[in-house]
Structure formats: C-alpha cells, structure tokens
Amino acid sequence: MQIGVKASRAVGSKRVFVVDDDEITRAVLQLMLQDENETHDLPDLDAAFSKARDWPPNLLLLGLSVVRTAPSVLASVAQRLPGAAVLLVTERGEEKAAQVHVGNGAHGVVSKPLTVESVRRRVDAVLGLSQASLIQLQVL
C-alpha cells in the first residue's frame, strides 16, 4: 500500500539506509519511507558499508546511539559513503546533543515521536525534494 505517494516520486526514488540500535525504530522508519524511497533497514554500520559497495545510498538515517558508540563514526561514514547525506534519529529531548554533530558529518536531525509527515518532510528536504517543487510539477 502506498500512502500519499506523488507519481513523480514513484518513478525517481532515492536509496535510503536506516541504521539504528533499536530494531523497532528501524522498522518504523523503513515502513514510513518505503513507498517513496528504496529503503533498507540495516542492523549496523558494517552491514550498511557492505551493502553500499553495490548500492550506495543517497541518505543514511543513523541513530544517535550509534554515533555515541565511537566519536569517529561520522568521519567514517563520510569517508566510506561519499555523497550520502546523514540524518540523526534521536529520542525526544536529545535534539541538542544531536545538533552538536550537525555540520560535523550530519546534515540534520529527526526526533521522536516519528510521524509519516514529519519524517518524509525532513527526508525530502535533505534529499532536495521539497513539497513545493512537487506541487509545482503537478500544476505543469
């Protein structure tokens, strides 16, 4: 079932990797994004790096808990996934801790509670697919 998918998005989807320690968060994000993007739920960065050899992502949704495990995680992501944007996924109240990483490898933050609209809007903004441009395409 596709929820609110624009025809222009169904044809030109982007590849998104979701990596988080919490498998429920990964599954929820994968479900929210799969209609408009080729979305892969991956248990850890090693799996993401392995998959990226053949299918490099446009975007990596990365749990803040993964970043906290090693200070060099974002540098490693930038080196091994060049061209991929990174959004950090945080718990409510951890936004300030995540903002420290924005500009140091992360391109933004998505915080819980996760909703289809807020996640898709944030992902679209990072991927350069704003809602305004999609509406304009429909008018033409």
Secondary structure as GFF3:
##gff-version 3
##sequence-region A 1 140
A	DSSP	alpha_helix	7	11	.	.	.	ID=ss1
A	DSSP	beta_strand	15	19	.	.	.	ID=ss2
A	DSSP	alpha_helix	23	33	.	.	.	ID=ss3
A	DSSP	beta_strand	38	42	.	.	.	ID=ss4
A	DSSP	alpha_helix	45	52	.	.	.	ID=ss5
A	DSSP	beta_strand	59	63	.	.	.	ID=ss6
A	DSSP	alpha_helix	64	69	.	.	.	ID=ss7
A	DSSP	alpha_helix	73	80	.	.	.	ID=ss8
A	DSSP	beta_strand	85	90	.	.	.	ID=ss9
A	DSSP	alpha_helix	95	99	.	.	.	ID=ss10
A	DSSP	beta_strand	108	111	.	.	.	ID=ss11
A	DSSP	alpha_helix	116	127	.	.	.	ID=ss12
A	DSSP	alpha_helix	131	139	.	.	.	ID=ss13
###
